[in-house]
């Protein structure tokens, strides 16, 4: 089995309980004019970032320090700090401002309480200096040289975890869905899903809903991550072949004024989901879910990737 081979070759640590639930929501599907809607509940396992961190934190010596970067309300930064702490590691985090919401404040507070160091930049322009300060300080927080994790965990090793999530979905459905909808930030989750869909041979459309600036949230970068992950699997000695043409993702813009800024469409989507017992954050989930309110008539069976774990 491919998933077993990958876990054997890369020996990820254990941070989550898998599989993440796949929930059917027939009433919400009807409200959206869909035949069927499932939610992949990554939010119940600590958030989508946990899957990648199982690979990023694997095999690192005790008391090592990880350095990463994100917005003040970054679920990636919080997941990194929490996951590292459970494994006996330390973290230094550099953050940049994002619009102030109840959710971003809660995430920022939890990150500050969990990470060993948070260096706050006053703006994106001063972020490089904040990263440098965090990196230098990390040398004094633990043993050995610090370990860098890119923003959002957008690393082929982390994409392995998202790829396994897509294979997991393949065991939870009797037939491929028409569409999988996922928030598109730094692209790691969407890359893993696209790679999984291609390997499964599904004709399913993967729709990445852009919630971050185009420089990081774009089709080219996402597919490049998927290709680099495929190459990583092959370098581990695992037979793995996916035609380049089978790797597909469609990017839909829903960012609005900017990263972290709530949108009217997102607020309406969040309110509709809440009526059916589904809680969505304004930065990722609500914006991504809003595209289902304007879904194509030919799209009837949809999986929504619920990524955000509430702090």
C-alpha positions in Angstrom: 0.0 0.0 0.0 1.4 3.4 -1.0 0.6 5.2 2.2 2.4 2.5 4.3 5.4 2.7 2.0 5.6 6.5 2.4 5.3 6.3 6.2 8.0 3.6 6.3 10.4 5.5 4.2 9.9 8.9 5.8 9.1 7.8 9.4 6.9 10.8 10.4 6.2 11.5 14.1 2.7 11.1 15.4 0.8 14.3 16.0 -2.8 13.5 14.9 -5.3 10.8 14.9 -6.2 9.5 11.5 -8.3 9.2 9.5 -9.9 12.7 9.8 -13.7 12.3 9.7 -15.6 12.8 6.5 -19.0 14.2 7.3 -22.0 14.3 5.0 -24.2 17.4 5.3 -27.3 16.8 3.2 -29.3 19.8 4.6 -26.4 22.2 3.9 -26.0 20.6 0.4 -29.7 21.4 -0.3 -29.3 25.0 0.8 -26.5 25.3 -1.7 -28.3 23.6 -4.5 -25.9 20.6 -4.4 -26.7 16.9 -4.6 -24.2 16.0 -1.9 -21.7 17.8 0.3 -19.0 16.3 2.5 -16.7 18.1 4.9 -13.2 16.7 5.4 -12.8 17.6 9.1 -9.1 18.4 9.3 -10.1 21.1 11.8 -10.9 18.3 14.4 -7.4 16.9 14.2 -5.6 20.1 15.1 -5.9 21.7 11.6 -4.5 20.8 8.2 -1.0 21.9 9.2 -0.6 19.0 11.6 -0.3 16.5 8.8 2.7 18.3 7.3 4.4 18.8 10.7 4.4 15.1 11.3 7.0 14.9 8.5 8.8 18.3 9.1 9.5 17.5 12.8 10.5 13.9 12.2 13.9 12.6 13.1 15.2 15.8 14.6 17.5 15.6 17.7 16.0 16.5 21.1 15.8 20.1 22.2 16.1 21.3 18.6 14.6 24.7 17.7 12.3 25.4 14.8 12.0 28.8 13.2 9.0 29.8 11.1 7.1 32.8 9.9 3.5 33.8 9.4 0.8 36.4 10.1 -0.2 37.3 13.7 -3.2 35.0 13.3 -1.3 32.2 11.5 -2.7 28.8 12.2 0.6 27.4 10.8 2.6 29.3 13.4 0.3 28.1 16.2 0.3 24.5 15.0 4.1 24.5 14.7 4.6 25.9 18.2 2.1 23.4 19.7 3.4 20.4 17.8 7.0 21.2 18.5 6.2 21.5 22.2 4.6 18.1 22.4 7.8 16.6 20.8 10.1 18.4 23.3 11.3 21.0 20.7 11.3 24.7 20.9 10.1 27.4 18.5 11.0 30.9 17.4 8.3 32.6 15.3 8.4 35.8 13.3 5.1 37.4 12.6 3.7 40.3 10.5 0.4 42.2 11.1 -2.9 41.1 9.7 -6.4 42.6 10.2 -7.6 42.4 13.7 -10.5 40.0 14.3 -11.6 37.9 17.3 -10.1 34.8 15.6 -6.7 36.4 14.8 -6.4 37.8 18.3 -7.1 34.3 19.8 -4.6 32.6 17.6 -1.9 35.3 18.3 -2.5 34.9 22.1 -2.2 31.1 21.9 1.0 31.4 19.8 2.5 33.8 22.2 1.7 31.5 25.1 3.1 28.4 23.3 6.1 29.5 21.3 9.4 30.1 23.1 9.9 33.4 21.2 7.7 35.6 19.0 9.3 38.4 17.1 6.7 40.8 15.7 7.4 42.9 12.6 5.6 46.2 12.3 4.9 45.5 8.6 5.7 43.2 5.8 8.6 45.5 4.9 10.3 44.9 8.2 9.5 41.2 8.3 13.0 40.1 7.0 14.6 41.7 10.0 12.1 40.0 12.3 13.0 36.7 10.7 16.7 37.4 11.1 16.2 38.3 14.8 14.2 35.1 15.4 16.8 33.0 13.6 19.7 34.5 15.6 17.8 34.1 18.9 17.0 30.5 18.0 20.7 29.6 18.3 20.4 30.3 22.1 17.1 28.5 22.7 18.2 24.9 22.2 20.8 22.6 20.9 22.5 22.7 17.5 21.6 24.8 14.5 18.0 25.9 14.2 15.7 24.2 11.6 13.8 26.4 9.2 10.2 25.7 8.3 8.9 28.0 5.4 5.7 30.0 5.9 2.6 27.8 5.9 4.8 24.7 6.0 5.0 24.9 2.2 7.7 22.2 1.8 7.5 19.0 -0.2 8.0 16.9 3.0 4.9 18.6 4.5 3.0 18.0 1.2 3.5 14.3 1.8 1.1 14.6 4.7 -1.5 16.3 2.6 -1.0 13.7 -0.1 -1.8 11.0 2.4 -4.9 12.9 3.4 -6.1 12.7 -0.2 -5.4 9.0 -0.3 -7.4 8.7 2.9 -10.3 10.4 1.2 -10.2 7.8 -1.5 -11.0 5.1 1.2 -13.9 7.2 2.6 -15.9 7.7 -0.6 -17.6 5.1 -2.8 -17.1 7.3 -5.9 -15.0 10.3 -6.8 -16.6 13.7 -6.1 -17.1 16.3 -8.8 -15.1 18.9 -7.0 -12.8 19.3 -3.9 -12.8 22.9 -2.6 -9.8 23.9 -0.4 -8.5 27.3 0.8 -5.3 28.3 -1.1 -2.7 30.1 1.0 0.9 28.9 0.6 -0.3 26.0 -1.4 0.9 22.9 0.5 -2.5 21.4 1.2 -3.9 22.0 -2.3 -0.7 20.5 -3.8 -1.1 17.4 -1.8 -4.7 17.0 -2.8 -4.0 17.6 -6.4 -1.2 15.0 -6.3 -3.5 12.6 -4.6 -6.4 13.1 -7.1 -4.0 12.5 -9.9 -2.6 9.3 -8.4 -6.1 8.0 -7.7 -7.0 8.6 -11.4 -10.0 10.7 -10.5 -11.5 13.3 -12.9 -12.3 15.4 -9.8 -11.7 19.1 -10.1 -9.5 20.6 -7.4 -10.5 24.2 -6.7 -8.0 26.2 -4.7 -9.8 29.3 -3.3 -7.1 32.1 -3.1 -7.2 33.8 0.3 -3.6 35.1 0.2 -1.6 37.4 -2.1 -1.1 36.0 -5.6 2.7 35.9 -5.1 2.3 32.9 -2.8 -1.2 31.6 -3.7 -1.1 30.7 -7.3 -1.4 27.7 -9.6 2.2 27.6 -10.8 3.6 27.5 -7.2 1.0 24.9 -6.1 1.7 22.5 -9.0 5.5 23.0 -8.6 5.1 21.8 -4.9 3.1 18.8 -6.1 5.8 17.9 -8.7 8.6 18.3 -6.2 6.7 16.0 -3.8 6.3 13.4 -6.4 10.1 13.5 -7.0 10.7 13.2 -3.3 8.7 10.0 -3.2 10.6 8.6 -6.1 14.0 9.5 -4.5 12.9 7.5 -1.5 12.9 4.4 -3.7 9.1 4.2 -4.0 7.7 3.4 -7.5 5.5 6.4 -8.2 4.4 7.8 -11.5 1.8 10.5 -12.2 1.5 12.0 -15.7 2.3 15.8 -15.6 -1.0 16.4 -17.5 -2.9 14.7 -14.6 -1.8 17.4 -12.1 -4.5 20.0 -12.2 -5.8 22.8 -10.0 -8.2 25.6 -10.7 -7.6 28.8 -8.7 -10.6 31.0 -7.8 -10.0 34.4 -6.1 -11.8 35.2 -2.9 -9.3 37.3 -1.0 -11.1 40.6 -1.2 -9.2 43.6 0.2 -6.4 41.4 1.3 -5.2 38.6 3.5 -7.2 38.3 6.7 -9.8 40.9 5.6 -13.3 39.5 6.0 -15.5 39.7 2.9 -19.2 40.1 2.5 -19.4 36.9 0.6 -17.4 35.1 3.3 -19.6 36.5 6.0 -22.7 35.3 4.2 -21.1 31.9 3.7 -20.1 31.7 7.3 -23.6 32.6 8.5 -25.2 29.9 6.2 -22.8 27.3 7.4 -23.4 28.3 11.0 -27.1 27.7 10.6 -26.2 24.1 9.9 -23.8 23.7 12.7 -20.6 24.4 10.8 -18.2 27.0 12.2 -15.9 28.7 9.7 -13.1 31.2 10.3 -13.1 34.5 8.3 -9.6 34.2 6.9 -9.7 30.8 5.3 -12.8 28.8 5.7 -15.6 31.3 5.1 -13.9 32.7 2.0 -13.3 29.3 0.5 -16.8 28.2 1.4 -18.3 31.2 -0.3 -17.5 29.8 -3.8 -20.0 27.1 -3.2 -22.7 29.7 -3.2 -21.9 30.3 -6.9 -21.1 26.7 -7.9 -21.6 25.6 -11.5 -24.9 23.7 -12.1 -22.9 20.7 -13.3 -21.1 20.4 -9.9 -23.3 18.3 -7.7 -21.0 16.2 -5.4 -18.5 18.3 -3.5 -15.9 17.8 -0.7 -15.0 20.9 1.3 -11.6 20.7 3.0 -12.3 22.2 6.5 -8.7 23.2 7.5 -8.9 25.7 10.4 -8.6 24.4 14.0 -10.1 26.9 16.4 -7.6 27.9 19.2 
